[in-house]
Amino acid sequence: MRGASSAKWVAGAIVIALAATACGGGDDDGGSKGSGKAGGTFRMGITEPVAIDPYNAQESEGTLVTDNLFTGLYEPTADGKVNPALATSKKVSKDGKTWTFTIKKGTKFSNGEAVDAESFIRGWNRVVQKSAASDVAYHMAGIEGFADAQSGKAKTMTGLSAPDPYTLQVKLSAPDFEFYIKTTHTVFSPVPKVAGDAKNKAYNEAPIGNGPFKMQGKWEHNKSITLVRNDDYGLTKAHLDKVQIDILNSANGVTLEYQGFESGQYDWARMPTPQLPAAKAKYEPQGEWIDEDTNGMNYLLPITDNGPLKNAKAREAVSYAIDRDAIIKGVFQNMQTKSTTILPPVFTDVYQKDLCASCVKQDKAKAKQLAEEGGLKPGTTIELGYNTGAGHEEWIQAVKQQLESVLGVKVKATGKPFAELLSDQQKPNATGAYRFAWGADYPTPDNFLYPLLDTASINKDSSGKVTGDNRGRYSNKKFDDLLSQARATEDQAGRNAIYKQAEKVALDDMALIPLWNRTQLRLANTKKFADMKMDFHEDPNLAEIRLK
């Protein structure tokens, strides 16, 4: 998931104050666990999402809404465990290519339609059709028939079938012993018949789901989204009556969130980077400060097939030129930690500290030497794109100054609303580097390595536009083969060893330039609400929050 905004436990897509969802089974009385009581309206602000329909929901803003409107086969917990939601059982064939899921009976969409195997098949096929042009369809790339659906040769995937109304069978084109984990992504949501094709505007703006909340009215673009409790939810019901989500100006959204919290308008907020020390001093003693290492990662995303960073040595030169320690101290007030890997430290079994040698310490001499060897000449212009309204301006300016000072290049830093930044990354002529953050959509190293770096995740259309999340266009057959090998390895320890090899290949190529691990900081109205925390996707755990 892109941090905002892709990445959350992190999981999809945010940095310190830079970004901008819980289901369980059994207890449905809305008030038998935890402290507090049912009722109340929870208020918060976000910037305009890319989509709230599961066919294309992708960054934290969109995921916040979609994950609370829909429930799939499995759900991730805040600490990265994978729990059954609508799947009552799963079975995988010995070759890792056929998965069979039994679906809980008796649940329904908020319009009363039953949730069954066909509703999952309908939802998944809707995503992969060529006309959908989904940015997140690649999560289904392993399903048999995916390529034909994406190319327009077929409208459905041959790998999906329903042997009976509550049994879903999925045949894969290649082994994947972690496939069930991937189904925690909202793109794998079931949809009712009324959803129609992906480009159904009425449904896009007021999705009918099967989650703990449902829409009240439709998405008022650049204004608001309102959710209300789904009292017919088939699993544990939410406690809040309503969630009021204001859509804020993308140019200063984080500032508006913070001001809204201070004035009592909002119950949850991110903060502008310069305000972090004062906010911590004020709100931590009151128990309203949330500080979590969320397993997300922050990078510079270099465009590897075009422009001044096409050469791996040029990318390494950029990495050596950045003084991460100085930025963490001066800009983030020591509230971030330096990243020296592509995978986050939370993946303890695969974490390889300091794998990125150029990330450990700034080395001006080595940066200049590599720049010369990589054809990055003094005076060269490097485009540096970032999204506005999320607190990135200060550190972007610091990186710009360091690159210009050390390498003698000219850095053109351009801030745009997040949706425009994503669009720029996709363009055939994209060049330079972009501010990039990623939080896992589901808890496995595969969800960093495959989406961001596998050749299949570039997914260019006929115009050359990138529709997958490999926006840097990195392509290395050795890396791709290692990931395929990992997916085909049933033993977890064996998979982990291969993930480590693949990460090294990518860092040897500087396919991504690590900056800092992701620490997420939030303000939460614990005076009014109980059981508040960040969920797997770095959003508030709306389905669990209660009035005090």
C-alpha positions in Angstrom: 0.0 0.0 0.0 1.3 3.3 -0.9 1.8 5.7 1.9 0.2 9.0 1.4 -0.1 8.5 0.9 1.1 2.3 -0.8 2.1 0.5 2.5 0.6 -0.4 7.7 1.7 -2.7 10.1 2.1 -1.3 7.9 1.3 -1.7 5.7 0.0 1.3 2.0 1.7 3.9 1.5 3.4 6.9 5.0 6.0 8.6 7.0 6.0 10.4 10.2 3.0 12.5 9.9 3.3 11.9 6.2 0.7 9.7 5.2 -2.7 10.0 4.7 -8.4 -0.8 8.1 -10.9 -4.9 11.9 -13.2 -7.7 11.9 -13.6 -10.7 14.1 -16.1 -13.5 14.5 -18.6 -14.6 17.0 -19.6 -11.7 19.3 -22.3 -9.6 17.7 -23.8 -7.7 20.5 -21.6 -4.6 20.0 -20.5 -4.4 23.5 -19.3 -7.5 25.2 -15.5 -7.0 25.1 -13.3 -4.2 26.3 -14.1 -1.1 28.1 -16.7 1.5 27.1 -20.0 1.4 25.4 -21.6 1.6 21.9 -22.7 4.7 20.1 -21.1 8.0 19.2 -19.7 9.8 16.2 -16.0 9.5 15.4 -14.6 12.4 13.4 -11.4 12.6 11.4 -9.9 14.2 8.3 -8.1 12.7 5.3 -7.1 13.9 1.8 -9.0 12.9 -1.3 -8.7 9.1 -1.9 -7.9 7.6 -5.3 -10.8 5.2 -4.9 -13.0 3.6 -2.2 -14.3 0.8 -4.4 -12.2 -2.3 -3.8 -11.3 -2.6 -7.5 -8.8 0.2 -7.1 -8.5 1.3 -3.5 -4.8 1.6 -2.9 -3.4 4.2 -0.5 -4.2 4.6 3.2 -7.0 7.1 2.7 -8.9 4.8 0.3 -8.0 1.7 2.3 -9.4 3.3 5.5 -12.9 3.5 3.9 -12.8 0.3 1.8 -11.6 -2.0 4.6 -14.4 -0.9 6.8 -17.0 -1.3 4.1 -15.9 -4.8 3.1 -14.8 -8.1 4.7 -12.9 -10.8 2.8 -11.6 -14.3 3.5 -8.9 -13.2 6.0 -8.0 -10.1 7.9 -4.6 -8.9 9.3 -4.3 -8.0 12.9 -2.4 -4.9 13.9 0.7 -7.0 14.9 0.8 -8.8 11.5 -1.1 -12.0 12.3 -3.6 -13.3 9.7 -7.0 -14.4 11.1 -10.0 -15.9 9.3 -12.8 -13.6 8.6 -15.3 -15.2 6.1 -13.1 -18.2 5.5 -14.0 -21.1 7.8 -11.4 -23.4 6.4 -8.6 -23.5 3.8 -6.8 -26.3 2.0 -3.9 -26.2 -0.4 -2.8 -28.9 -2.8 0.7 -30.5 -2.4 2.0 -28.6 -5.4 0.9 -25.2 -4.0 -1.3 -24.4 -7.0 -4.8 -25.1 -5.9 -6.5 -23.5 -2.9 -9.9 -24.4 -1.6 -11.7 -22.0 0.8 -15.0 -22.7 2.7 -17.0 -19.6 3.2 -19.1 -18.8 6.3 -22.8 -19.2 5.6 -25.4 -16.6 6.6 -23.6 -13.3 6.0 -24.9 -10.7 3.6 -24.2 -7.4 2.0 -25.8 -4.3 3.4 -28.5 -4.5 0.7 -29.5 -8.0 1.9 -27.9 -10.0 -0.8 -26.1 -13.2 0.4 -22.3 -13.3 0.5 -21.3 -16.6 -1.2 -18.5 -18.0 -3.4 -20.0 -16.4 -6.5 -19.8 -12.9 -4.9 -16.0 -13.4 -4.4 -15.6 -14.6 -8.0 -17.6 -11.7 -9.2 -15.5 -9.2 -7.2 -12.2 -10.7 -8.3 -13.1 -10.9 -12.0 -14.3 -7.4 -11.9 -10.9 -6.2 -10.9 -8.8 -7.9 -13.5 -10.8 -6.9 -16.6 -8.8 -4.8 -19.0 -11.4 -2.0 -18.9 -11.0 -1.7 -15.1 -7.4 -0.5 -15.5 -6.9 -1.3 -11.8 -3.6 -0.2 -10.2 -3.9 -3.1 -7.7 -5.0 -5.9 -10.0 -1.5 -7.3 -10.0 -2.2 -8.8 -6.5 -4.2 -11.4 -8.5 -1.5 -12.1 -11.0 -0.9 -15.6 -9.8 -4.4 -16.8 -10.6 -4.9 -18.9 -13.7 -6.3 -16.8 -16.5 -5.1 -13.4 -15.1 -3.0 -12.5 -18.1 -5.8 -13.1 -20.6 -8.2 -11.0 -18.5 -5.7 -8.2 -18.3 -5.0 -8.2 -22.0 -8.7 -8.2 -22.9 -8.7 -11.7 -24.4 -11.1 -12.9 -21.6 -13.5 -11.2 -19.1 -13.0 -13.8 -16.4 -10.2 -15.8 -14.9 -10.3 -19.6 -15.6 -8.8 -20.3 -12.2 -11.9 -19.3 -10.2 -14.8 -21.8 -9.6 -17.5 -22.5 -7.0 -18.0 -26.3 -6.6 -20.9 -25.4 -4.3 -22.4 -22.1 -3.1 -20.0 -21.8 -0.2 -16.8 -23.3 -1.6 -14.4 -21.1 -3.5 -11.6 -22.9 -5.5 -8.7 -21.0 -6.8 -6.2 -22.5 -9.3 -2.9 -20.7 -9.6 -0.6 -20.6 -12.6 2.4 -21.2 -10.4 2.8 -22.4 -6.8 2.2 -20.0 -4.0 2.1 -21.3 -0.5 1.3 -17.8 0.8 -1.7 -17.1 -1.4 -4.2 -17.1 1.4 -2.2 -14.2 3.1 -2.7 -12.1 0.0 -6.5 -12.3 0.3 -6.4 -9.9 3.2 -6.0 -7.1 0.6 -9.2 -5.2 0.0 -8.9 -6.0 -3.8 -10.0 -9.6 -2.9 -13.3 -8.3 -1.5 -16.6 -9.9 -2.6 -19.2 -7.6 -4.2 -22.9 -7.8 -4.8 -24.5 -8.1 -8.2 -25.4 -4.4 -8.3 -21.6 -3.6 -8.4 -21.5 -4.2 -12.2 -18.3 -3.5 -14.0 -15.5 -1.7 -12.3 -16.3 1.6 -14.0 -19.8 1.9 -12.5 -19.8 5.4 -11.2 -22.8 4.9 -9.0 -21.2 2.0 -7.2 -17.7 3.6 -7.2 -19.0 6.5 -5.2 -21.3 4.6 -2.8 -20.1 1.0 -2.6 -22.4 -1.6 -1.1 -20.3 -3.9 1.0 -20.4 -6.6 3.7 -18.2 -4.9 6.3 -18.8 -3.5 9.8 -19.8 -0.1 8.3 -21.9 1.0 5.3 -22.0 4.3 3.4 -24.4 7.0 4.4 -25.1 8.8 1.1 -22.3 8.9 -1.4 -18.7 10.1 -1.6 -18.8 13.8 -1.8 -15.6 14.5 -3.6 -13.2 16.8 -1.9 -15.7 17.3 0.8 -16.7 14.2 2.9 -17.4 10.5 3.3 -19.8 9.3 6.0 -19.9 5.8 7.4 -22.6 4.4 9.7 -22.6 1.1 11.6 -23.8 -1.9 9.6 -26.2 -3.5 12.1 -26.7 -6.5 9.9 -22.9 -7.3 9.8 -22.3 -11.0 9.9 -19.3 -10.9 12.3 -18.5 -8.8 15.4 -20.5 -5.6 15.0 -18.9 -2.1 15.3 -19.7 0.0 18.3 -19.6 3.5 16.8 -22.8 4.9 15.3 -21.1 7.0 12.7 -17.7 7.9 11.3 -17.5 11.4 9.8 -14.6 11.8 7.5 -13.8 15.2 6.2 -11.8 15.4 2.9 -9.2 18.2 3.4 -7.1 20.3 1.1 -4.2 18.2 -0.2 -1.9 21.2 0.1 -2.1 21.4 3.9 -4.1 18.4 5.0 -1.9 17.3 7.9 -1.9 20.9 9.3 -5.7 20.9 9.1 -5.9 17.6 10.9 -3.8 18.9 13.7 -5.6 22.1 14.0 -8.9 20.2 14.0 -7.7 18.0 16.8 -6.6 21.0 18.8 -10.0 22.7 18.4 -11.9 19.6 19.3 -13.2 19.1 15.7 -11.4 15.8 15.2 -10.8 12.7 17.3 -7.7 11.5 15.4 -5.0 13.4 13.6 -1.6 13.4 12.1 0.7 16.3 12.7 3.0 18.7 10.7 6.6 17.7 11.1 7.7 21.0 12.7 4.9 20.6 15.4 5.9 17.2 16.6 8.0 18.2 19.6 5.3 20.6 20.9 2.5 18.1 20.2 4.3 15.3 22.0 5.0 17.5 25.0 1.4 18.6 25.3 -0.5 15.4 24.5 1.7 12.5 25.7 1.1 13.4 29.3 -2.6 13.4 28.6 -2.5 9.9 27.1 -3.5 11.2 23.7 -0.2 10.5 21.9 0.3 7.3 19.8 3.9 6.5 18.8 4.4 3.2 16.9 7.0 1.6 14.7 4.5 0.4 12.1 6.6 -1.7 9.7 6.4 0.7 6.8 9.4 1.9 4.9 10.3 5.2 3.2 12.4 5.4 0.1 13.4 7.5 -2.8 11.9 5.8 -5.9 14.4 6.1 -8.8 13.2 5.7 -12.3 15.5 3.0 -13.6 14.7 2.8 -17.3 15.0 6.5 -18.2 16.8 9.7 -17.3 19.7 10.5 -15.1 19.2 7.7 -12.6 19.0 4.9 -15.2 22.5 3.7 -14.2 22.8 1.8 -10.9 26.0 3.7 -9.9 24.2 7.0 -10.4 21.5 5.8 -8.0 24.2 4.6 -5.5 25.8 8.0 -5.7 22.5 9.7 -4.7 22.3 7.3 -1.8 25.8 8.1 -0.6 25.2 11.8 -0.9 22.2 11.8 1.5 23.0 12.5 5.2 20.2 10.5 6.8 21.4 11.1 10.3 21.4 14.9 9.9 17.8 14.8 8.4 16.5 12.6 11.2 18.0 14.9 13.8 17.3 18.2 12.2 13.9 17.6 10.5 12.4 14.7 12.4 13.7 15.7 15.9 15.0 12.1 16.3 11.5 10.7 15.9 12.6 8.4 13.0 15.2 5.7 12.5 17.5 5.3 9.6 16.7 2.6 7.1 19.5 0.4 5.6 17.2 -2.2 4.0 14.3 -2.6 1.6 12.4 -4.9 4.0 11.3 -3.5 7.4 12.9 -4.6 10.7 9.6 -6.1 11.7 10.4 -9.0 9.5 12.9 -10.3 12.0 13.5 -13.6 10.3 14.7 -11.9 7.1 16.0 -8.6 8.3 19.6 -7.9 7.1 20.7 -4.7 9.0 23.0 -2.4 6.9 22.5 -4.4 3.7 22.5 -1.1 2.0 26.1 0.1 2.5 25.4 3.5 1.0 22.7 4.1 3.5 24.8 3.7 6.7 26.7 6.9 6.5 27.0 9.8 4.1 30.3 9.5 2.0 30.8 12.6 -0.2 33.9 11.3 -1.9 32.4 7.9 -2.8 29.2 9.7 -4.0 31.2 11.9 -6.3 33.2 8.9 -7.6 30.1 6.9 -8.3 28.3 9.8 -9.9 31.2 10.2 -12.4 31.3 6.4 -13.1 27.5 6.4 -13.5 27.3 9.4 -15.9 25.7 11.7 -13.4 27.5 14.9 -14.3 27.5 18.2 -12.4 24.8 20.4 -13.7 22.4 17.5 -14.5 18.8 18.2 -13.5 17.2 15.5 -11.4 13.4 15.7 -11.0 12.3 15.0 -7.4 8.5 14.6 -7.0 6.6 14.5 -3.7 3.0 14.8 -2.5 1.9 18.0 -0.7 -0.1 18.3 2.4 1.4 15.4 4.3 4.5 17.0 5.9 7.2 16.1 3.4 8.3 19.5 2.4 11.0 19.9 5.1 12.9 16.7 4.4 12.5 17.0 0.7 14.3 20.4 0.8 17.0 18.8 3.0 17.6 16.0 0.4 17.6 18.6 -2.4 20.3 20.7 -0.7 22.5 17.7 0.1 22.4 16.3 -3.5 23.1 19.7 -5.0 25.9 20.4 -2.5 27.6 17.0 -2.8 27.0 16.1 -6.5 26.8 19.5 -8.1 23.5 18.6 -9.7 20.4 20.6 -9.9 17.4 19.1 -8.1 14.0 20.3 -9.2 11.6 19.4 -6.3 8.0 19.5 -7.3 5.1 19.0 -4.9 1.7 17.9 -6.1 -1.5 16.4 -4.6 -1.1 12.7 -4.0 -3.3 11.5 -6.9 -1.3 13.7 -9.3 2.0 12.4 -7.9 0.9 8.8 -8.5 -0.2 9.7 -12.0 3.2 11.3 -12.7 5.0 8.1 -11.6 3.0 6.1 -14.1 3.7 8.2 -17.2 5.8 6.6 -19.9 8.4 9.5 -19.8 8.8 9.6 -16.0 12.3 10.5 -14.9 14.3 11.3 -11.8 13.1 10.2 -8.4 10.0 10.4 -6.2 9.2 10.4 -2.6 7.9 6.9 -1.9 6.6 5.0 1.1 5.2 1.5 1.4 3.3 -0.3 4.0 2.5 -4.0 3.7 -0.9 -4.8 2.3 -0.5 -8.2 3.9 2.2 -9.5 6.3 4.9 -11.2 4.2 8.2 -10.0 2.7 6.6 -10.9 -0.7 4.4 -7.9 -0.4 7.4 -5.5 -0.5 9.5 -7.4 -3.0 6.9 -8.5 -5.5 4.8 -5.3 -5.9 7.7 -2.9 -5.8 10.4 -4.7 -7.7 9.2 -7.7 -9.8 9.0 -7.2 -13.5 5.4 -8.5 -13.6 4.4 -5.5 -11.3 5.4 -2.9 -13.9 2.4 -3.9 -16.0 2.7 -1.4 -18.8 -0.3 -0.7 -21.0 -0.1 -0.1 -24.8 0.9 3.5 -24.3 3.8 2.6 -21.9 1.9 3.8 -18.8 2.8 1.7 -15.7 -0.3 0.3 -14.0 1.4 -1.8 -11.4 3.2 -0.6 -8.3 6.7 -1.2 -9.7 6.8 2.5 -10.6 10.6 2.5 -10.8 10.4 0.0 -13.7 13.1 -2.2 -12.1 13.6 -5.4 -14.0 16.1 -8.2 -13.1 15.4 -11.8 -14.2 17.6 -13.2 -11.3 15.4 -11.3 -8.8 12.1 -12.4 -10.5 13.3 -16.0 -10.5 14.2 -15.9 -6.8 10.7 -14.6 -5.9 9.1 -17.4 -8.0 11.3 -19.9 -6.2 10.3 -18.4 -2.8 6.6 -18.7 -3.6 7.0 -22.4 -4.6 8.8 -23.2 -1.3 6.4 -24.6 1.3 8.9 -24.4 4.2 8.9 -21.0 5.8 12.6 -21.0 6.7 13.5 -21.9 3.1 11.3 -19.1 1.8 13.0 -16.6 4.1 16.4 -17.6 2.9 15.4 -16.9 -0.7 13.7 -13.6 0.3 17.1 -12.5 1.7 18.9 -13.4 -1.5 16.3 -11.4 -3.6 16.6 -8.3 -1.4 20.4 -8.3 -1.8 20.1 -8.5 -5.6 17.7 -5.5 -5.6 19.9 -3.5 -3.2 23.0 -4.3 -5.3 21.2 -2.6 -8.1 19.9 0.2 -5.9 16.4 -0.5 -7.2 15.1 1.6 -4.3 17.0 4.0 -2.1 16.1 3.4 1.5 15.7 6.5 3.7 14.1 5.7 7.1 12.0 3.1 8.7 8.4 4.2 9.4 7.4 5.5 12.8 3.8 6.7 12.8 2.7 9.4 15.2 -1.0 10.2 15.9 -3.1 12.1 18.3 -6.2 10.3 19.6 -9.1 11.5 21.6 -8.8 9.0 24.5 -10.8 11.3 26.8 -14.0 10.4 24.8 -13.1 7.0 23.2 -11.7 3.7 24.4 -9.8 0.9 22.7 -8.2 3.3 20.2 -5.1 2.2 18.3 -3.6 2.0 14.8 -4.7 -0.9 12.8 -2.6 -3.0 10.3 -2.9 -0.2 7.8 -1.9 2.7 10.1 -5.5 3.9 10.3 -7.7 4.1 13.4 -9.3 0.7 14.3 -12.8 2.0 13.6 -14.6 -1.3 14.1 -13.3 -1.7 17.7 -13.4 1.9 19.0 -16.0 2.5 21.8 -17.3 5.5 23.7 -16.1 5.8 27.2 
